Amino acid sequence: MPEFAVSEEKNRWLQAKMAELQVREEDLQETFVRSSGNGGQHVNKTSSCVQLRHLPSGICVSASRERSQSVNRFLARRELLERIEAGRGILTPEMKRVERLRKQKDRRRRRTVKKDA
């Protein structure tokens, strides 16, 4: 497995998560394209956007948040693992965050209805 330009702890976490979900590097098809947005000349000259496809499931993600291709490779893999977990019905941290926000909105909505009545 390649090492990415993130902390050693994050690299170890990624390896462990991939092993847990039984995702192998051979199952991933990775392409690099030019990203857009902030970054000026750097993003216009380099292909730092990463598109990652998991061949067995057909899930495709892309990451272009950072200027570094290596960091985007890590982010794409992390996003892919979250989508695979979501597809298998496993509650991901992102899903927990969205659920918490939805509950907050419901609570606020109920409060305003009580005030108006």
N, C-alpha and C positions, 0 to 999 in steps of 0.2 A: 504494500500500500504506500502511495506517495506521501511525503511529509509536506504540509502546507505552511504558509507564513503566518501561523497563529501559534498560540502557546502550546507547549508540550502536553499540558493537561487536556486541551481541546482536541489535539490530535489523538490522544489515547481514548477520549470519550467517543470520538467518531469511529475509531476502530472497533471499540466494544459495542457500540450501537449497531454498526453494520453486521457484526458477528451475531448479535442477538436477533436481528431481523433476517438473517441469512441472505444478505445482499453482498454479492461479490463484485470486485472491480471489473471482472470479465463481463458482467451483466450490464455494465454501464457504457453508453456511447456518448462521448464528450466532443462537443464542437465549440470553437471559439469564433466570435464575431465581434465587430466593432460596437462598442456601447455608445450611448448618446447621453447628453446632459452635461452637467458641470465637469470640469476637468481640463477644458481648453485643448491645447495642442496635444496633450498627452493622450486623451481618449480618442482623438481623431486619428492618431498615428498607430495606435496599438489595438490589438484584438483582445480586450480585457473582459468582455462579456462572455459568460460560460453558459452554454446550453447543454443540459444533461438529460439523457433519456434512459430509463430503466427498461431494458428490452423485454423481460418476462411479463411485466405488468403494463407496459406502454406508457407509463407516467413520464411526462416531460416537464422540466422546470428550467428557468433561466435566472441567472444572478448577474447583475451589473451594478450593484450598489457601491462597490469600492473601486478604486483606480487600479488596484493590484489584481492581476489575473489569479494568483495563487490564493488570495483571500476569497475571491469570488468562487473558485473551485470548491473551497471548504463550505461556503455558504450554500452553494447549489446542492451539495451532498446532504447538508443538514436539512434543507427544505424538502429534498426528495425523501429522506427518511421520515419526516413528519407526515408527508402525504401518504406514504406506504402504511404508516401506523394508522392514520385516519381511515384508510381504505379497509384495514383489517378490524376496525372498530375499537382500536386502542385510544384512550383519551390522551391527547397530546397537550403540552403546555400551552400552545396557542389556542386550542379548543377550550381549555380551562379559562384562559384569559377572556375569550369571547363570551363564554357562558357567564362569567362574573359581571362583565359589562352589561349583558342583556338583563340580568337580574337587577342591576342598579337602575337601569332605565325603567323597568317595570315598577320598581319601588317608587321612583320619582313620579311616574305617571299616576299611580294610585294616590299618592299624596296630593297632587294637584287636583285630582277628581274630588277628593274629600274637601279641599278648600273651596272649590267652586260650588259644591252642593249646599 
